Amino acid sequence: MFQCTWDPAKAARNHAKHRVTFAEAATTLEDPSGLDVHDAGHSGTEERHLRVAMSSEARILTVVYTLRTEHGQTCYRLISARPASRRERGWYTGSSGAADAGP
C-alpha cells in the first residue's frame, strides 16, 4: 500500500462536490494500468500530477496529487479526486477519444 495524506477539510469538500472520498481515490495508486501525467499547468509552487486509474470500487477516477517527503518517507498528498471525464476514460481504456473532439 502507498502512503497517502490529505487535508480532512479539503477531503470533505471534495466528497460533497464530486462524491469521491480520498480513501477511495488512494486505491487508484494500486492500479498497475493507471496513467500518470505531470500537470504543468497547475504546478506553480509544487509539482502536481494527474492520475487516471481504476479504484477499488471499480470506478475510473482522476486524482490530482503531489509527492511530499514526510517523516523521511515519500508519500502521496491527495489534492482532488473526481470521476474521470469521457476523454480521460478513453485514455485509460485505450479508446481514441475522438467522440470528445467535438464537431
Number of C-alpha atoms within 10 A of each C-alpha: 7 11 12 19 18 15 11 10 9 14 19 14 14 18 16 11 11 12 13 21 17 24 15 16 27 22 17 25 24 14 13 9 13 19 17 15 11 15 16 12 8 12 12 9 6 11 15 20 19 19 24 27 30 26 20 16 10 9 17 23 24 25 24 23 24 17 16 16 10 12 7 7 9 13 17 20 20 23 19 21 26 21 19 20 14 12 16 21 20 16 17 19 14 9 12 11 14 9 11 12 8 5 4
